[in-house]
Amino acid sequence: MWRALFLAVGVFMMLLGAEALAVETVDFRPFLHKANETYKTIPYDVEPWLPWSLICGGAMVCIYSFTLPTRFKNS
């Protein structure tokens, strides 16, 4: 159970970091968008170190999750 939890957290962190690298703006549109309605655009400004830190941290958590079963069997 702990292995699956840590693996899910690590994958989530890596996906969030990849999203922060790819997204430049976020567009909010109404659910039923009509032709004459405008939508709001918000710039998605993050620090340059944040996406890479999330990707690296998520990768380390995933690698840690793969070592959990062997660590519990040895103790």
PLY file of the C-alpha trace (Angstrom):
ply
format ascii 1.0
element vertex 75
property float x
property float y
property float z
element edge 74
property int vertex1
property int vertex2
end_header
0.00 0.00 0.00
2.81 2.43 0.83
4.52 1.64 -2.44
1.41 2.58 -4.45
0.94 5.79 -2.46
4.52 6.96 -2.99
4.40 5.97 -6.66
1.18 7.97 -7.17
2.63 11.03 -5.43
5.81 10.82 -7.52
3.93 10.49 -10.81
1.66 13.39 -9.84
4.67 15.59 -9.10
6.28 14.72 -12.43
3.08 15.44 -14.36
2.63 18.75 -12.56
6.21 19.73 -13.42
5.75 18.76 -17.08
2.55 20.79 -17.19
4.35 23.81 -15.76
6.93 23.51 -18.54
4.35 23.27 -21.32
1.62 25.76 -20.33
2.11 29.47 -21.00
-1.42 30.84 -20.56
-4.69 29.59 -19.11
-7.99 30.48 -20.82
-11.19 30.52 -18.77
-14.31 30.23 -20.90
-17.94 29.97 -19.86
-19.44 26.47 -19.95
-21.86 27.37 -22.74
-19.62 29.55 -24.87
-21.50 31.85 -27.23
-19.95 33.55 -30.23
-20.08 37.09 -28.79
-18.78 36.26 -25.29
-15.18 36.92 -24.37
-13.07 34.75 -22.13
-10.41 35.60 -19.61
-6.75 34.78 -20.29
-4.39 34.47 -17.34
-0.61 34.25 -17.86
0.88 31.20 -16.17
4.15 32.62 -14.88
6.24 30.31 -12.72
9.83 30.51 -11.61
12.20 28.72 -14.04
13.44 26.32 -11.34
9.99 25.13 -10.24
9.11 22.70 -13.09
12.50 21.02 -13.01
12.39 20.70 -9.22
8.98 19.04 -9.40
10.12 16.61 -12.10
13.33 15.69 -10.24
11.58 15.40 -6.87
8.86 13.23 -8.39
11.45 10.98 -10.00
13.23 10.54 -6.67
9.96 9.66 -4.93
9.18 7.10 -7.66
12.62 5.52 -7.30
12.14 5.45 -3.53
8.81 3.66 -3.98
10.53 0.87 -5.92
12.91 0.21 -2.99
10.19 0.06 -0.32
9.34 -3.66 -0.52
12.97 -4.75 -0.19
13.55 -2.38 2.69
10.62 -3.82 4.66
11.62 -7.45 3.98
15.16 -6.93 5.34
14.08 -5.49 8.69
0 1
1 2
2 3
3 4
4 5
5 6
6 7
7 8
8 9
9 10
10 11
11 12
12 13
13 14
14 15
15 16
16 17
17 18
18 19
19 20
20 21
21 22
22 23
23 24
24 25
25 26
26 27
27 28
28 29
29 30
30 31
31 32
32 33
33 34
34 35
35 36
36 37
37 38
38 39
39 40
40 41
41 42
42 43
43 44
44 45
45 46
46 47
47 48
48 49
49 50
50 51
51 52
52 53
53 54
54 55
55 56
56 57
57 58
58 59
59 60
60 61
61 62
62 63
63 64
64 65
65 66
66 67
67 68
68 69
69 70
70 71
71 72
72 73
73 74
